[in-house]
Amino acid sequence: MNITELTVHELKEKLDKKELTSQEITKAYIDRINEKEKDVDAFITLTTEEAMKQAKEIDEKRAKGEKVSSYAGIPIGIKDNMCTKGVKTTCASKMLENFISPYNATVVEKLNNEEIISLGKLNMDEFAMGGSTEYSYFKKTKNPWNLNKVPGGSSGGSAAAVAAELVPFALGSDTGGSIRQPAAFCGVVGLKPTYGLVSRYGLVAFASSLDQIGPITKDVEDSAILLNMIAGHDSKDTTSQEIERKDYTKALKNDVKGLKIGIPKEYFGEGINKEVKEKIFEAVEKYKELGAIVEECSIDVADYALATYYIIACAEASSNLGRFDGIRYGYRTKEFENLKDIYRNSRSEGFGQEVKRRIILGTYVLSSGYYDAYYKKAQKVRTLVKKQFADAFKKYDVILTPTAPTVAFNLGERSNNPLEMYLADICTVPVNIAGLPGISIPISVDKQGMPIGLQLIGNYFEEEKLLNAAYTLEQAIKFRENYKPEFKK
């Protein structure tokens, strides 16, 4: 038995039957990290020693017959923009290179309460700004399917770690597709929950009205399991919604008879790779065979969504990152003669190129004379995007689109062309603008053996419907049984 190939629900079963101990599971993952991390570069900080100690304590509790939580002793990886008490939280930036958080993010606290063991903090694009994990200050993460390709971003470390079996599941954050796009590129499942379902307290903010924490997992059932752990109201987050607690695993019925699926034609236009389109429509045929009702529809504000997203996201980033000035937080330059020098040099040296680009753009659209022309107009378009999705959900249960217009591209191919990089988000950003839930599941591979992801979008707080639709297709396609990362060089 290869422990690291097992899903979270399979690991739980082995623990319950006493076929495995938490120490055996944790050690298997640490051994896997020692073997493959040098190829993938998924982690910024490892906490493997502490993980083994925790595993031993949980095994001792089990041996004594003490009560432990259902998934106690299963390891996880956490994206490095979520605060972890006593462990570095760097956001993959020189600005926070040595920052050790004095408190835990709510999601981390919830995982601790479930006795989940953290193996460490995962690489990402700096301050979650990027679509390839090439904008990290520390390292470039590689795609386990082909080490010359990007894993996507900004949660590329999380997606690559799950795909490479360095962790059984991971937490990512999604501002414009940063869970779903890397999940698609790495052949794993990525779920962006409804805005407000999962607390953002302790998530280092990029764009506060768009950011959402969510699971990256091997299969849909594991996504439901992790969502159960992290969802719920949090008084520390004013945008957190009071929704009744649900067990999302109970929604996985493997039945989509009568499910109404809308396919917006605007998502299949120019720029969508031919092979991606073909595989998506093969999956659509599978849904029809399973009894779903599939219709073409129109969501034409998708054309404006990308520009709207980058105006809002950059404006909020400019505001949120103002605190990192060399005085209050973060890196401080050693070269200064006065206060202005401290600000200028600390931010110039502490932030990477992409972060600077977005701060400048965000400051521009918020500036006097341009606020009405750009930011205010973007907020009006945001209302239109929400309205179009609301109209679509009067008719359909879920919306089906590609997750990304292409498969994973080569390292270095787009990192010097920001516009081309931004276009990779075209299918995912409308979901964040509207605050809706979205999930990406792998459905096939292209001729080069790179994974292709399909995105399903649900109505507000209808994660159960979304998860069941994804689960039913996953069971029919059996992607994990047919394809596996090859670590090609």
C-alpha positions in Angstrom: 0.0 0.0 0.0 1.3 3.4 -1.0 0.1 5.7 1.8 0.6 9.0 0.0 -1.7 7.8 -2.9 -4.7 7.6 -0.5 -7.4 10.3 -0.3 -8.3 11.9 3.1 -11.4 9.8 3.4 -9.4 6.6 2.7 -6.8 7.6 5.3 -9.6 8.1 7.9 -10.9 4.7 7.1 -7.5 3.1 7.7 -7.1 5.1 11.0 -10.6 4.0 12.1 -9.8 0.3 11.3 -6.4 0.6 13.1 -4.7 -0.4 9.8 -2.5 2.8 10.0 -1.3 5.1 12.7 -1.0 8.9 12.4 2.8 8.5 12.8 2.9 6.1 9.8 0.8 8.5 7.7 2.8 11.6 8.7 6.2 9.8 8.2 5.1 8.6 4.7 4.4 12.2 3.7 7.6 13.5 5.2 9.5 10.8 3.3 7.7 11.8 0.1 8.6 15.4 0.7 12.2 14.4 1.2 12.1 12.6 -2.1 10.1 15.0 -4.3 10.2 18.5 -2.9 13.5 19.2 -4.5 11.8 18.7 -7.9 8.6 20.5 -7.2 9.6 23.4 -4.7 6.1 23.5 -3.2 7.0 24.6 0.3 8.4 27.8 1.8 8.5 26.6 5.4 8.4 23.0 6.6 7.2 22.0 10.1 7.9 18.3 9.8 9.5 17.8 13.3 6.5 19.4 15.0 4.2 17.3 12.8 5.8 14.0 14.0 5.4 15.2 17.6 1.7 15.9 17.1 1.2 12.6 15.3 2.8 10.7 18.3 0.5 12.6 20.8 -2.6 11.7 18.7 -1.6 8.0 18.4 -1.1 7.9 22.2 -4.6 9.4 22.7 -6.1 6.8 20.4 -4.3 4.0 22.2 -5.6 5.1 25.6 -9.1 5.3 24.2 -9.3 9.1 24.6 -11.7 11.0 22.3 -10.1 12.4 19.2 -11.8 14.2 16.3 -12.9 12.2 13.2 -9.9 13.2 11.0 -7.3 13.6 13.8 -3.7 12.9 12.8 -4.1 13.6 9.0 -1.6 16.0 7.6 -2.3 19.2 5.6 -0.4 22.0 3.8 -1.3 25.7 4.2 -0.8 28.5 1.7 1.7 31.0 3.1 -0.7 33.9 3.3 -2.7 32.4 6.3 -1.4 33.4 9.7 0.1 30.5 11.7 1.1 31.3 15.3 4.8 30.8 15.9 5.5 29.9 12.3 6.6 32.2 9.5 3.9 33.7 7.3 5.7 35.3 4.4 3.2 35.7 1.6 6.2 34.7 -0.5 7.5 38.2 -0.2 10.8 39.8 0.9 8.5 42.3 2.7 7.4 39.6 5.2 10.5 37.3 4.9 11.0 37.0 8.7 7.4 37.7 9.9 6.3 35.2 12.5 2.6 35.6 13.2 1.5 36.0 16.9 -1.9 34.5 16.2 -3.7 31.9 14.0 -6.1 32.6 11.2 -9.6 31.3 12.0 -9.2 28.5 9.4 -5.9 27.4 11.0 -7.6 27.5 14.5 -10.4 25.3 13.1 -8.0 22.8 11.7 -6.1 22.7 15.0 -9.5 22.0 16.8 -9.9 19.0 14.4 -6.4 17.9 15.3 -5.2 18.2 11.7 -1.4 18.2 11.4 0.3 21.0 9.4 3.4 19.9 7.4 4.2 23.5 6.6 3.5 26.6 4.6 3.2 26.4 0.8 4.6 28.6 -1.9 2.5 31.2 -3.8 2.7 34.2 -6.0 3.8 37.2 -3.8 0.8 38.5 -1.9 -1.3 36.2 -4.0 -0.8 38.4 -7.1 -0.1 36.2 -10.1 -1.2 33.2 -12.1 1.8 31.0 -12.2 3.7 31.0 -8.8 6.6 32.5 -10.6 6.3 35.8 -8.7 7.4 34.3 -5.4 10.4 35.9 -3.8 11.8 32.5 -2.7 11.4 30.0 -5.5 9.4 29.0 -8.6 7.1 26.0 -8.0 7.0 23.4 -10.8 4.1 21.4 -12.1 4.4 17.7 -11.1 2.9 16.6 -14.5 5.8 18.3 -16.3 8.5 20.1 -14.3 9.1 22.6 -17.2 5.5 23.9 -16.8 3.9 26.3 -14.2 1.5 24.9 -11.6 -0.7 27.9 -12.0 -1.3 30.5 -9.3 -1.4 32.1 -6.9 -2.1 28.9 -4.9 0.4 27.0 -7.1 2.3 25.6 -4.1 -0.9 24.1 -2.7 -2.1 22.6 -6.0 1.4 21.2 -6.8 1.8 19.7 -3.3 -1.5 17.8 -3.6 -0.8 16.7 -7.1 2.7 15.5 -6.2 1.3 13.7 -3.1 3.4 15.8 -0.7 0.2 16.5 1.3 -3.2 14.7 1.1 -5.0 18.1 1.0 -4.2 21.8 1.3 -5.7 25.2 1.8 -5.5 27.8 -0.9 -7.0 31.3 -1.4 -8.9 32.5 -4.4 -9.2 36.2 -5.4 -9.7 35.8 -9.2 -9.3 32.0 -9.7 -6.2 31.3 -7.5 -7.6 28.0 -6.3 -9.4 26.8 -9.4 -6.8 27.7 -12.1 -3.9 25.9 -10.3 -6.2 23.0 -9.5 -7.0 22.7 -13.3 -3.3 23.0 -14.2 -2.2 20.3 -11.7 -5.1 17.8 -12.2 -6.6 18.2 -8.7 -9.9 19.5 -7.3 -10.2 23.2 -6.3 -13.2 24.7 -4.6 -13.8 28.4 -4.1 -16.7 28.7 -1.6 -19.3 31.5 -1.6 -17.9 34.8 -0.3 -18.6 34.9 3.4 -18.9 31.1 4.0 -15.3 30.7 5.2 -13.7 33.3 7.5 -11.0 35.5 6.1 -9.7 36.5 9.6 -6.0 35.9 9.5 -5.7 35.8 5.7 -3.3 38.5 4.7 -5.5 40.6 2.5 -5.0 41.1 -1.3 -8.5 42.3 -2.4 -10.8 42.1 0.6 -14.1 42.0 -1.4 -12.9 39.2 -3.6 -10.6 37.0 -1.4 -11.9 33.6 -0.3 -10.1 30.6 1.4 -11.0 27.1 0.1 -9.8 23.5 -0.3 -7.5 21.9 -2.8 -7.8 18.2 -2.7 -7.4 14.9 -4.6 -11.1 14.3 -5.1 -14.5 16.0 -4.5 -15.3 14.1 -1.4 -12.1 15.4 0.3 -13.2 19.0 -0.7 -16.5 18.4 1.1 -14.7 17.1 4.1 -12.3 20.1 4.3 -15.2 22.5 3.7 -17.0 21.0 6.7 -14.0 21.8 8.8 -13.4 25.4 7.7 -16.9 26.8 6.9 -19.0 28.7 9.4 -19.6 32.1 10.9 -16.8 34.0 12.6 -17.4 37.1 14.7 -13.9 38.3 13.9 -14.8 38.7 10.2 -17.5 41.2 9.5 -18.1 39.7 6.0 -18.7 36.2 7.5 -22.3 35.1 7.0 -24.4 33.3 9.6 -25.4 30.2 7.6 -26.6 27.0 9.3 -24.0 24.3 9.7 -24.1 21.7 7.0 -22.4 18.3 6.4 -21.4 18.7 2.8 -20.4 15.1 2.4 -24.1 14.2 2.7 -24.7 16.1 -0.6 -22.6 13.6 -2.6 -25.5 11.6 -4.1 -23.9 10.5 -7.4 -27.1 11.5 -9.2 -27.7 14.5 -11.6 -31.0 13.4 -13.1 -33.0 16.5 -13.9 -30.1 18.9 -13.0 -30.2 21.9 -15.2 -26.8 23.0 -16.5 -26.3 26.3 -18.4 -23.3 26.6 -20.8 -22.6 30.3 -21.6 -21.4 30.6 -25.2 -19.2 33.6 -24.3 -16.9 31.3 -22.4 -16.1 29.2 -25.5 -15.0 32.0 -27.9 -11.7 33.2 -29.1 -8.7 32.3 -26.9 -10.0 29.0 -25.7 -7.7 26.2 -26.7 -9.2 23.7 -29.2 -8.3 20.6 -27.1 -9.7 22.2 -23.9 -13.0 23.0 -25.7 -13.2 19.4 -27.1 -12.7 17.8 -23.7 -15.2 20.1 -22.0 -17.8 19.1 -24.6 -17.0 15.4 -24.1 -17.8 16.0 -20.4 -21.0 17.8 -21.3 -22.1 14.7 -23.3 -21.3 12.6 -20.2 -23.6 14.8 -18.1 -26.4 14.3 -20.7 -25.9 10.5 -20.5 -26.2 10.8 -16.7 -29.6 12.5 -17.1 -28.7 16.2 -16.7 -30.5 18.8 -18.8 -27.9 20.9 -20.7 -28.6 24.1 -22.6 -26.6 26.9 -24.1 -27.1 30.3 -22.5 -25.6 33.8 -22.6 -23.7 35.7 -19.9 -22.3 38.5 -22.0 -20.8 40.6 -19.2 -18.1 38.0 -19.1 -16.5 40.2 -21.8 -16.1 43.0 -19.3 -15.4 41.0 -16.2 -11.6 40.8 -16.6 -11.1 44.5 -16.8 -13.5 45.1 -13.9 -11.7 42.5 -11.8 -8.3 44.1 -12.3 -9.5 47.6 -11.5 -11.2 46.5 -8.3 -8.5 44.0 -7.2 -5.7 46.5 -7.8 -7.5 49.3 -6.1 -8.1 47.1 -3.0 -4.5 45.8 -3.1 -3.1 49.4 -3.2 -5.2 50.2 -0.1 -4.4 46.9 1.8 -0.7 47.0 1.1 -0.3 50.6 2.3 0.5 49.3 5.8 3.8 47.6 4.6 5.9 50.8 4.7 9.0 49.9 6.7 7.7 51.6 9.8 4.6 49.7 10.9 5.1 46.3 9.2 7.5 44.4 7.1 11.0 44.8 5.7 12.9 48.1 6.4 15.6 49.3 4.2 19.1 49.9 5.6 19.7 52.8 3.1 18.0 56.0 4.2 18.6 59.5 5.3 15.1 60.6 6.1 11.5 59.3 6.6 10.7 59.6 2.9 13.7 57.4 2.0 12.5 54.7 4.5 9.1 54.6 2.8 10.4 54.7 -0.8 13.4 52.3 -0.4 11.6 49.8 1.9 8.7 49.4 -0.6 11.0 49.5 -3.6 13.2 46.7 -2.2 10.6 44.8 -0.3 8.0 44.3 -3.1 8.4 42.4 -6.3 7.7 43.7 -9.8 4.1 42.3 -10.1 3.1 43.6 -6.7 4.5 47.1 -7.5 2.7 47.0 -10.9 -0.7 46.3 -9.2 -0.2 48.9 -6.4 0.6 51.6 -9.0 -2.4 50.6 -11.1 -4.6 50.5 -8.0 -3.4 53.9 -6.8 -4.0 55.4 -10.2 -7.7 54.2 -10.5 -8.4 55.5 -7.0 -6.8 58.9 -7.6 -8.7 62.1 -7.9 -9.9 62.6 -11.5 -9.8 58.9 -12.3 -11.9 57.4 -9.5 -15.2 58.0 -11.3 -13.9 57.0 -14.7 -12.4 53.6 -13.5 -13.2 52.5 -10.0 -16.8 53.7 -9.8 -17.5 52.4 -13.2 -16.0 49.0 -12.4 -18.3 48.8 -9.3 -21.3 49.4 -11.6 -20.2 46.7 -13.9 -19.8 44.4 -10.9 -23.5 44.9 -10.2 -24.3 44.0 -13.8 -22.2 40.8 -13.5 -24.1 39.8 -10.3 -27.5 40.5 -12.0 -26.6 38.4 -15.1 -25.7 35.4 -12.9 -28.8 35.9 -10.8 -30.9 35.8 -13.9 -29.1 32.7 -15.1 -29.7 30.9 -11.8 -33.4 31.5 -12.1 -33.2 28.9 -15.0 -30.2 26.8 -14.2 -28.9 24.9 -11.2 -25.2 25.2 -12.2 -23.2 27.0 -14.9 -20.5 25.0 -16.8 -17.4 26.5 -18.3 -13.7 25.7 -18.8 -11.6 26.6 -15.7 -8.8 28.1 -17.8 -8.5 28.8 -21.6 -5.4 26.7 -21.9 -3.5 23.9 -20.1 -0.4 24.8 -18.0 2.1 26.9 -19.9 5.9 26.8 -19.8 7.9 28.4 -17.0 9.0 31.8 -18.1 6.6 31.9 -21.0 4.3 34.6 -19.7 6.1 36.0 -16.6 7.3 39.0 -18.6 4.0 39.6 -20.3 1.5 40.7 -17.6 -1.4 41.1 -20.1 -1.1 37.5 -21.3 -0.8 36.3 -17.7 -4.0 38.2 -16.8 -5.9 36.7 -19.7 -5.5 33.2 -18.1 -8.0 34.3 -15.5 -10.8 35.1 -18.0 -13.0 32.1 -17.0 -12.6 32.4 -13.3 -12.8 36.1 -12.3 -16.6 36.6 -12.9 -17.2 34.1 -10.0 -15.2 36.3 -7.6 -16.8 39.5 -8.8 -20.2 38.1 -8.1 -19.1 36.3 -4.8 -20.4 32.9 -6.1 -19.0 29.4 -5.4 -17.1 27.7 -8.1 -15.3 24.3 -8.4 -12.7 23.0 -10.8 -12.4 19.3 -11.4 -9.9 17.5 -13.8 -11.6 15.7 -16.7 -8.9 14.7 -19.1 -5.4 15.5 -20.4 -4.2 17.0 -23.7 -1.9 15.4 -26.3 1.1 16.4 -24.2 -0.4 14.8 -21.1 -1.3 18.0 -19.3 -4.5 18.1 -17.2 -7.6 19.9 -18.4 -10.0 21.4 -15.8 -13.8 21.9 -16.0 -15.4 24.6 -13.9 -18.9 24.5 -12.4 -20.4 27.7 -10.9 -23.2 27.6 -8.3 -25.7 30.0 -6.8 -25.0 31.6 -3.4 -24.5 29.1 -0.6 -25.5 26.2 -2.9 -22.2 24.3 -2.4 -24.2 21.1 -1.9 -25.6 21.2 -5.4 -22.2 22.2 -6.8 -20.3 19.4 -5.0 -22.8 16.8 -6.1 -22.7 17.9 -9.7 -18.9 17.7 -9.6 -18.8 14.4 -7.7 -21.2 12.7 -10.1 -19.1 13.6 -13.1 -15.9 12.7 -11.3 -17.3 9.2 -10.5 -18.2 8.8 -14.2 -14.9 10.0 -15.6 -12.5 8.4 -13.0 -9.7 10.8 -13.8 -7.4 9.7 -10.8 -7.6 6.1 -11.9 -6.6 6.9 -15.5 -4.0 9.6 -15.1 -1.1 10.3 -12.8 1.6 13.0 -12.7 4.8 11.9 -14.3 7.4 14.4 -13.1 8.7 14.8 -16.7 11.8 16.9 -17.0 
